[in-house]
């Protein structure tokens, strides 16, 4: 059971994901939504903050901070989030080391309330989608920042693969006990 003390919510991981998947399928239908507002090529990774945020250059619309869309990684220094948060950050640093060239693809809304670019991040040398890979390796969970839903079906499939294979946060011997967004609530 997961407990969000501030809102007094108890929910099982399996039950939560079954319910959210059903809601998303009913809401979006079975069609895959693929819409990118813009694609910014030739960006270089400057620093990976955590498993779903990095700094890049040159800036896009005045921002050098990129919050990965449709994924949520464990929170750094969170009492229920370690050691998975450090593992997620280190995994992303391995996928996107400093100076790696990336393309950042935005969706319906290009920035969040903190001024960060909201992006799908593709490594230019081999077209690896880092958002999807973080999910596939079990280093993050799916998470929607509405109305940005492009690639959600692909990302959900990657998470299901990680869950089925017990990778990362889904390892049955040492699973993540509190999802990142529940930790933040």
N, C-alpha and C positions, 0 to 999 in steps of 0.2 A: 504494500500500500504506500502511496505517496501522500504526504500531508502538506497542505499549504496553510500554515497556521494563521496567517493574516486574514484569510478568507474562509477558514475552517472547511476546506475541501479535502475529501479523501477520494482517491482514485487509483485504480491499478493501472500499471503501464499497458498491459495487454488490452484491458477494457477501454482505456483512453484512446489508444490507436485504432481500435475497431470502430469506436464511435466517431472519431474525427474523420476516418477514411470514408465511412458511410455518408456523413454530412457533406464532405467534399465531392463525392461521386454524385450525390443527389443534386448538389448545388451547381456543379460545373458540367454535369453529364459525363458521358464517356469520351467526349472529344478532348484531345490534347490541345491546350491553349499555348500557342507559341507566338508571342508578341514582344518585340524588343523596340523600345523607343529610339535607341541609338546604340552604336557600336564604336567604342573608342580604342583604337589600336595603338601599338607602340608605347604602352605604359610600362614602366619598370617598377618592380617591387623594391621598396625601400626598407620596410620593416614589417614583420608579422607580429601583431599585437597578441592575438589569441587564435582560437580555432575557426573564427568566422569574421575576423576583421584584420585589415592590413593597411599600410601606408604605401603610397605610390607617387610617382612623378612622371611626366608633368601633370599638373592639376587639371581637373575637369570641373568647369563651372565654379572655380574658386576653392575646390576641395581636393585634398590629397588623401582623404580617409575613405576606405571602401568597406562597407558592411555587406557581407555575402547574403544574397537573397535565397530564400526558401530553406535555409539551414540555421540551426541554433546549436552552438557548441557549448560544452560545460564552461562555467564561469571561473576565470582565474581567481585564485585565493578564496574561493567559496568553500565554506567548511564541509559541505556535502558534495562538492564538485571535484575535489582532488582525489586521486592523482589523474583523473581523466582529463581535466582542463589542461594540464601541462602536456599530457600525451597528445591531445588534439592540436595544441599550438605547435608542438615539435613536429608532428606529422605534416601540418601545413607548411612549416618552414622547410621540410624536406621536399615537398611538392613544388613550392615556390620560393626558392632561395633568393637572397638579395640579388638585385639586378636582372632577375628573370623577366623577360618580355611577356606581357599579358595583354589580352584584349578584354576590356570590361564592357559587357553588354547590359544595358539598363532595361527597365520594364516600363510600366505605366507611370510610376512616380520615380524620378531619378534621384531624389534625396530624401533622407529621413528628417525627423524633427531636430536632430543634432547636427544637421548639415553634412552628413556623410553620404557619399554616393552609394546607392543600392545597386549591387551588380552581380551578374553571373560572370565568373572569371575563367578565362580560357588561356592556357599556356600556349604561346604562339608557336613554339618549336614543334609541337606534336598534337595540337588541338585538344589537349586534355582539359576537361571541365573540372576545375578544382572544387567547386561546390559539390558536384555529384560525387567526386572521388572521396571527399571527406565523409560523405554519407556511406558510400560503398565500403569504406574501411572501418566503419563503426566509430567515427570520431565526432559525429554530430547527429542531430535528429532533424526531421523535417519541421519547418516552421514558416508560416505565411505572414508576410508583412503586406496586408491588403492595400491596394488591389493588385499587387504584383504576384501573378500566379504562373507566369511562363515557365515551362520545363518542370512543373510540379509533378506530373505523372512520372517522368523519367527519374526524378529525385526520389520519389516515394518507392519506386521499384528498386533503386540502389539501396535504400534503407532496409527494405524487406530482405534483400540479399544478405546484408550485414547481419540482420537479426537471425536469419535462418542459419547462418554459419557461425554465430556466436563471436563476431568480431568486435574488438574495442569495447565500447560501453555496453554491448550486448553479451559479453562473455558471461556465461551462466555461473562461473565460480566467483567472479568479481564484477557484477553489473553496477552500472550507475544507479543509485538509489533515488535520486531526485532529478527530474528533468530540468534543464536550465531555465525555461520560462516559469516553472513552478518555484524554483529557487528564488527568482527575482520578484515573485508576487508578494 
